[in-house]
């Protein structure tokens, strides 16, 4: 028993000193491949070919204890990797959600509908532009799209261009992709997103009968269910997460606390795009509340995305990824095509938002998935099963099937196009290499600004009485800090004066 435990502990010291993964200390050899710039190289521990020493149950127990320890160390390593990725992207998320909140305050849905009423290319372009300027939450984007569609927006401009752009062409997604995967992937995301919008527009304009569209619109308008008073998502009273409130004598339901805090009937005003009202404090307070609502809707998906990606990087052997995505010879048409299709399928099977998918995409890229396959995976975020169920509830089974097939084909075609285009231009980075676009010093600086900025946003988004209570609790502590800082500076001044310095 001791000999086995000694083998594990002896292998741990050089592995940690060499920057190798903690999970590499498992009793069987596991090849993890490079990750995040080569900080996690291949490592092996005990030779599986060596016969176990005699000892019966004690030796088996020792091996089980060693395996359990290796798994625990691997989980710890996965959490560390997740934290590294979250740290690299934190400031970008704060910036992106802040801009999203402002756009939601100053852009009116009724005005959008006027621009999206037809299915011409101009309206499709408006849909892509407005979508890229709006929400990054997939569920919020789907709810907004339904509102636009029921008010008369065409299927091509709303169900296609707007809905796709509002999840896959938003600023925060581009920033996170740039930081984790590199500028080549960010550029490919934009180019591929435009290709995907072109695909969905062609399908809706040429292959979906107008009768199907109108039947789906009628179904969406006649849908009788309790909706969130803020974002429009389903908010059934029997759901434990649904919040109920009586506002101006009318009962309202909200899907989450963020929507409840963001809802204010007094700020239900027409949007403005110019003039002195853009500088009004209540407008920006409402925009800040919108940003916090985005956090409230997405923080679970983002957290899960980082954790899942970190655990996959630490625990899943490279050979498993190779077996899944290694169909066909390297660089062959079969390999490229299969990777794109498999990337989209894996995207369907995840339950994460577009931003939460990016860390998972990094793991795929670091384990040999093709450039186009990674992009197809990111573009398939609108095909996760909870959203498909939402499509069916909103528009009926037939239109839900149309939406699914349309977005799947768009993800596959966009993945293939960016693979061929960027490969032909020599813009595909070397396999496994990604990130490193901003130095650690600038990341730390940006995060040092973003953390207190987000704290201020949370404070502003609170109700007035909540802010008063927090202020009363913090006031003595702030005063104490100011007092001690003043005393420390006073002592320093006296010390300098004793030494003849003024």
C-alpha positions in Angstrom: 0.0 0.0 0.0 2.7 2.5 1.0 4.6 1.7 -2.3 1.7 2.8 -4.4 1.1 6.0 -2.3 4.8 6.8 -2.5 4.6 6.4 -6.3 1.8 9.0 -6.4 3.5 11.5 -4.1 6.9 11.1 -5.8 5.2 11.8 -9.2 3.5 14.9 -7.9 6.5 17.0 -7.1 8.1 17.0 -10.6 4.6 17.4 -12.2 3.7 20.4 -10.2 7.2 21.9 -10.6 7.0 21.5 -14.4 3.6 23.0 -14.6 1.9 19.7 -15.6 -1.8 19.1 -14.7 -2.7 17.7 -11.3 -5.0 15.2 -13.1 -2.0 13.7 -14.8 -1.2 11.9 -11.6 -3.9 9.3 -12.2 -2.7 5.7 -12.0 -3.2 5.3 -15.8 -1.5 7.4 -18.4 -3.7 10.2 -19.6 -2.7 12.5 -22.5 -4.3 15.9 -22.0 -2.5 17.7 -24.8 -1.6 21.4 -24.6 -4.0 23.9 -23.0 -3.8 27.7 -22.7 -0.5 28.2 -24.4 1.1 24.9 -23.5 0.9 25.1 -19.8 -0.6 21.7 -19.5 1.7 19.2 -21.4 1.5 15.5 -21.7 2.3 13.6 -18.6 2.3 10.0 -17.3 2.6 8.5 -13.9 2.7 4.9 -12.9 3.5 2.4 -15.7 0.3 0.4 -16.2 2.3 -2.5 -17.5 3.9 -3.1 -14.1 2.1 -5.8 -12.2 0.7 -4.7 -8.9 2.5 -5.7 -5.8 1.2 -8.4 -3.6 -1.0 -7.3 -0.8 -4.6 -8.3 -1.7 -7.2 -5.9 -0.4 -4.7 -3.4 0.9 -3.2 -2.9 -2.5 -6.6 -2.5 -4.1 -7.6 0.0 -1.5 -4.4 1.9 -2.0 -5.1 2.1 -5.7 -8.7 3.3 -5.2 -7.5 5.9 -2.7 -4.8 7.1 -5.2 -7.4 7.2 -8.0 -9.8 9.2 -5.8 -7.0 11.6 -4.9 -6.1 12.1 -8.6 -9.7 12.8 -9.4 -10.0 15.3 -6.6 -6.8 17.0 -7.8 -8.1 17.0 -11.3 -11.3 18.7 -10.2 -9.2 21.3 -8.3 -7.2 21.9 -11.5 -10.4 22.3 -13.5 -11.7 24.9 -11.1 -8.3 26.8 -11.4 -8.5 26.7 -15.2 -12.1 27.9 -15.0 -11.0 30.8 -12.8 -8.2 31.7 -15.2 -10.7 31.9 -18.1 -13.2 33.9 -16.1 -10.5 36.3 -15.0 -9.3 36.9 -18.5 -12.9 37.8 -19.7 -14.4 39.5 -16.6 -13.9 43.1 -17.7 -15.3 42.3 -21.2 -18.5 40.9 -19.8 -19.0 43.9 -17.6 -18.4 46.2 -20.6 -20.7 44.2 -22.9 -23.6 44.0 -20.5 -23.3 47.7 -19.7 -23.7 48.6 -23.4 -26.5 46.1 -23.8 -28.4 47.7 -20.9 -28.0 51.1 -22.5 -29.3 49.9 -25.9 -32.3 48.3 -24.3 -33.2 51.6 -22.6 -32.8 53.8 -25.7 -34.1 51.6 -28.5 -37.8 51.0 -28.8 -39.3 47.7 -30.0 -42.1 49.5 -31.9 -39.6 51.4 -33.9 -37.7 48.2 -34.7 -40.9 46.6 -36.0 -41.3 49.5 -38.5 -37.9 48.7 -39.9 -38.4 44.9 -40.0 -41.9 44.7 -41.6 -40.8 43.3 -45.0 -38.5 40.4 -45.9 -36.3 42.3 -48.3 -32.5 42.5 -48.0 -32.7 45.9 -46.4 -35.0 44.7 -43.7 -32.7 41.7 -43.1 -29.8 44.0 -42.8 -31.7 46.1 -40.2 -32.5 42.9 -38.3 -28.9 42.0 -38.2 -27.8 45.5 -37.1 -30.5 45.8 -34.4 -29.9 42.3 -33.2 -26.1 42.8 -32.8 -26.9 45.9 -30.7 -29.3 44.2 -28.4 -29.4 41.3 -25.9 -26.8 38.5 -25.6 -29.1 36.3 -23.6 -30.5 33.6 -25.8 -33.8 33.4 -23.9 -34.3 37.1 -23.8 -33.4 37.3 -27.5 -36.1 34.7 -28.3 -38.7 36.6 -26.3 -37.9 39.9 -28.0 -38.0 38.2 -31.4 -41.4 36.8 -30.6 -42.6 40.4 -29.7 -41.3 41.8 -33.0 -42.7 38.9 -35.0 -46.2 39.2 -33.5 -46.2 43.0 -34.2 -45.7 42.3 -37.9 -41.9 41.9 -38.5 -41.1 39.4 -41.3 -39.8 35.9 -40.6 -36.6 36.6 -42.4 -35.8 39.8 -40.5 -37.0 38.7 -37.1 -36.9 34.9 -36.7 -33.8 34.8 -38.8 -31.5 37.9 -38.9 -32.5 39.6 -35.6 -32.6 36.4 -33.5 -29.3 35.1 -34.7 -27.5 38.4 -34.5 -28.8 39.2 -31.0 -27.0 36.1 -29.6 -24.0 35.5 -31.9 -22.9 39.0 -33.1 -23.2 40.9 -29.9 -20.2 42.9 -28.5 -19.6 40.8 -25.3 -19.4 37.6 -27.3 -16.9 39.1 -29.6 -14.8 40.3 -26.7 -14.8 36.9 -24.9 -14.0 35.1 -28.2 -11.1 37.5 -28.8 -9.7 37.0 -25.3 -10.0 33.3 -25.1 -9.6 32.1 -28.7 -7.9 35.0 -30.5 -8.7 37.7 -33.0 -8.8 35.2 -35.9 -11.8 33.5 -34.2 -13.5 36.9 -33.5 -13.1 37.9 -37.1 -14.4 34.5 -38.3 -17.3 34.9 -35.9 -18.3 38.1 -37.6 -17.8 36.8 -41.1 -19.5 33.5 -40.3 -22.4 35.2 -38.6 -23.1 37.3 -41.7 -22.9 34.1 -43.8 -25.4 32.4 -41.4 -27.8 35.4 -41.6 -27.6 35.1 -45.4 -28.5 31.4 -45.2 -31.5 31.9 -42.9 -32.7 34.8 -45.0 -32.6 32.8 -48.2 -34.4 29.8 -46.5 -37.2 32.0 -45.2 -37.6 34.0 -48.4 -37.5 31.1 -50.8 -38.4 27.9 -49.1 -40.9 28.7 -46.3 -44.4 29.2 -47.5 -46.1 32.4 -46.4 -49.1 30.4 -45.1 -46.7 28.7 -42.6 -45.4 32.1 -41.4 -48.8 33.5 -40.9 -50.1 30.5 -39.1 -47.0 30.7 -36.8 -47.8 34.4 -36.2 -51.4 33.6 -35.4 -50.3 30.9 -33.0 -47.9 33.4 -31.3 -50.5 36.1 -31.0 -53.1 33.7 -29.6 -50.8 32.2 -27.0 -52.4 32.4 -23.6 -49.9 32.1 -20.8 -48.5 34.2 -18.0 -45.6 36.2 -19.3 -42.8 38.0 -17.5 -43.8 41.7 -17.3 -40.2 42.7 -18.2 -38.7 40.3 -20.8 -41.8 38.4 -22.1 -40.6 34.9 -21.2 -43.0 32.4 -19.7 -43.6 33.0 -16.0 -46.1 30.4 -14.7 -47.4 31.1 -11.2 -46.7 27.5 -10.3 -43.0 27.8 -11.1 -41.0 28.3 -7.9 -38.8 30.8 -9.6 -41.7 33.0 -10.7 -42.2 36.2 -8.7 -45.6 37.8 -8.2 -46.2 41.5 -7.6 -49.1 43.9 -7.6 -48.2 47.1 -9.4 -50.7 50.0 -9.8 -53.5 47.6 -8.8 -52.5 45.1 -11.5 -51.0 41.7 -10.9 -47.7 41.1 -12.6 -45.5 38.0 -12.9 -41.7 38.0 -13.4 -39.5 35.1 -14.4 -36.6 36.2 -12.1 -35.5 38.7 -9.5 -33.5 40.7 -12.1 -36.6 41.3 -14.2 -38.6 42.3 -11.1 -36.0 44.8 -10.1 -35.7 46.1 -13.7 -39.4 46.7 -14.1 -40.6 50.2 -13.4 -43.9 51.4 -14.9 -42.8 55.0 -14.4 -39.9 54.5 -16.8 -42.1 52.9 -19.5 -41.4 55.7 -21.9 -40.7 56.0 -25.5 -37.1 55.6 -26.5 -34.9 58.5 -27.5 -31.8 58.5 -29.6 -30.8 62.2 -29.4 -31.4 65.3 -27.3 -30.9 66.3 -23.7 -33.0 63.3 -22.4 -30.0 61.1 -23.2 -28.2 62.8 -20.3 -31.0 62.3 -17.7 -30.0 60.4 -14.6 -33.2 58.3 -14.4 -32.6 57.1 -18.0 -29.1 55.9 -17.1 -30.3 54.4 -13.9 -32.8 52.4 -15.9 -30.1 51.4 -18.3 -27.9 50.2 -15.4 -30.9 48.2 -14.1 -31.2 46.5 -17.5 -27.5 45.6 -17.4 -27.9 44.0 -13.9 -31.0 42.1 -15.3 -28.8 40.6 -18.0 -26.4 39.4 -15.3 -29.2 38.0 -13.3 -30.4 36.0 -16.3 -27.0 34.8 -17.5 -24.7 34.4 -14.5 -25.6 30.7 -14.0 -25.0 29.8 -17.7 -21.7 31.8 -17.7 -20.5 30.1 -14.4 -21.5 26.7 -15.7 -19.7 27.3 -19.0 -16.4 28.1 -17.3 -16.7 25.2 -14.8 -17.6 22.6 -17.4 -14.8 23.8 -19.7 -12.3 23.7 -16.9 -13.3 20.2 -15.8 -13.3 18.9 -19.4 -9.8 20.3 -19.9 -8.5 18.7 -16.8 -10.2 15.3 -16.8 -11.1 14.3 -20.4 -8.1 12.7 -22.3 -7.2 14.1 -25.7 -7.6 10.6 -27.1 -11.4 10.8 -26.4 -11.7 14.0 -28.4 -9.6 12.5 -31.2 -11.9 9.5 -31.4 -15.0 11.7 -31.6 -13.7 14.4 -34.1 -10.9 12.5 -35.8 -13.0 11.1 -38.7 -11.0 11.2 -41.9 -7.4 12.2 -42.7 -6.0 15.4 -41.3 -6.9 18.3 -43.6 -9.3 16.2 -45.8 -12.7 17.2 -46.8 -14.2 14.4 -44.8 -12.4 15.7 -41.6 -13.5 19.3 -42.2 -17.1 18.4 -43.0 -17.5 15.9 -40.1 -16.0 18.4 -37.7 -18.5 21.1 -38.7 -21.5 18.7 -38.4 -20.3 17.3 -35.1 -19.5 20.8 -33.7 -23.1 21.8 -34.4 -24.5 18.6 -32.9 -22.4 19.1 -29.7 -23.7 22.7 -29.6 -27.3 21.4 -29.7 -26.6 19.0 -26.8 -25.3 21.8 -24.5 -27.5 23.9 -22.3 -25.4 27.0 -22.2 -25.8 30.5 -23.5 -23.7 31.9 -26.3 -21.1 33.5 -23.9 -21.1 30.4 -21.7 -20.3 28.3 -24.8 -17.0 30.1 -25.6 -14.9 28.4 -22.8 -16.2 25.0 -24.0 -15.2 26.1 -27.6 -11.7 26.7 -26.3 -11.5 23.2 -25.0 -12.6 21.8 -28.3 -10.0 23.9 -30.2 -7.2 22.8 -27.8 -8.1 19.2 -28.4 -7.9 19.1 -32.2 -11.4 20.2 -33.4 -11.1 22.1 -36.7 -11.5 25.9 -37.0 -14.8 25.7 -38.7 -16.0 23.0 -36.3 -15.4 25.4 -33.3 -17.4 28.2 -35.1 -20.2 25.8 -35.9 -20.4 24.8 -32.2 -20.6 28.5 -31.2 -23.3 29.2 -33.8 -25.5 26.3 -32.6 -26.3 28.0 -29.3 -29.8 28.8 -30.5 -30.5 25.1 -31.0 -30.3 23.9 -27.4 -33.3 21.8 -26.3 -34.8 24.3 -23.9 -35.0 26.9 -26.7 -36.5 24.4 -29.1 -39.3 23.8 -26.6 -39.8 27.5 -26.5 -40.0 27.7 -30.3 -42.7 25.0 -30.2 -44.7 26.8 -27.6 -44.5 30.1 -29.3 -44.9 29.2 -33.0 -46.2 25.6 -33.1 -44.5 22.3 -34.0 -44.0 23.0 -37.7 -42.4 26.4 -37.4 -40.3 25.1 -34.5 -39.0 22.5 -36.9 -38.3 25.1 -39.6 -36.4 27.3 -37.1 -34.3 24.3 -35.9 -33.4 23.1 -39.5 -32.7 26.7 -40.6 -30.3 27.5 -37.8 -28.6 24.1 -38.0 -27.9 24.5 -41.7 -26.8 28.1 -41.1 -24.3 27.0 -38.5 -22.9 24.2 -40.7 -22.6 26.3 -43.8 -21.1 29.2 -41.9 -18.5 26.8 -40.3 -17.5 25.4 -43.7 -17.3 28.9 -45.3 -15.0 30.3 -42.6 -12.9 27.2 -42.6 -12.3 27.4 -46.4 -12.0 31.2 -46.5 -9.7 31.8 -43.5 -7.7 28.7 -44.4 -7.2 30.0 -47.9 -6.1 33.4 -46.6 -3.7 31.8 -44.1 -5.6 33.2 -41.1 -6.3 30.0 -39.3 -4.0 29.9 -36.2 -1.9 26.8 -35.6 -3.9 23.9 -34.1 -4.3 24.3 -30.4 -2.9 27.9 -30.1 -5.3 30.5 -28.9 -5.7 33.6 -26.7 -2.9 35.8 -25.5 -4.3 38.9 -27.2 -4.1 41.1 -24.1 -1.3 40.9 -21.6 -1.9 39.9 -18.0 -1.0 43.4 -16.8 -3.7 45.0 -18.9 -6.2 42.3 -17.9 -5.5 43.0 -14.2 -5.9 46.7 -14.8 -9.2 46.3 -16.6 -10.6 44.0 -14.0 -9.5 46.3 -11.2 -11.7 48.9 -12.9 -14.5 46.5 -13.8 -15.0 45.0 -10.3 -15.9 48.3 -8.5 -17.8 49.5 -11.5 -20.1 46.4 -11.4 -20.5 46.9 -7.6 -21.7 50.5 -8.3 -24.1 49.2 -10.9 -25.6 46.7 -8.5 -26.0 49.4 -5.9 -27.7 51.7 -8.4 -30.1 49.0 -9.5 -31.3 48.3 -6.0 -34.5 49.8 -4.7 -34.2 53.1 -2.8 -34.9 51.6 0.6 -32.3 48.9 -0.1 -29.7 51.5 -1.0 -30.5 53.4 2.2 -30.0 50.3 4.4 -26.7 49.4 2.7 -25.5 53.0 3.0 -26.4 53.1 6.7 -24.5 49.8 7.2 -21.4 50.9 5.2 -21.2 54.4 6.5 -19.4 53.5 9.8 -17.0 51.2 8.1 -16.1 53.9 5.5 -15.7 56.5 8.1 -13.4 54.1 10.1 -11.3 53.5 7.0 -11.1 57.3 6.3 -10.1 57.9 9.9 -7.3 55.3 10.0 -6.0 56.5 6.6 -5.9 60.0 7.9 -4.0 58.9 11.1 -1.6 56.9 9.0 -0.8 59.8 6.8 -0.5 62.1 9.8 2.1 59.7 11.4 4.0 59.6 8.1 4.0 63.4 7.9 5.3 63.7 11.5 8.0 61.1 10.8 9.2 63.0 7.7 9.2 66.2 9.7 11.4 64.7 12.4 13.9 63.8 9.7 14.0 67.4 8.5 11.7 66.8 5.5 8.6 68.9 4.9 
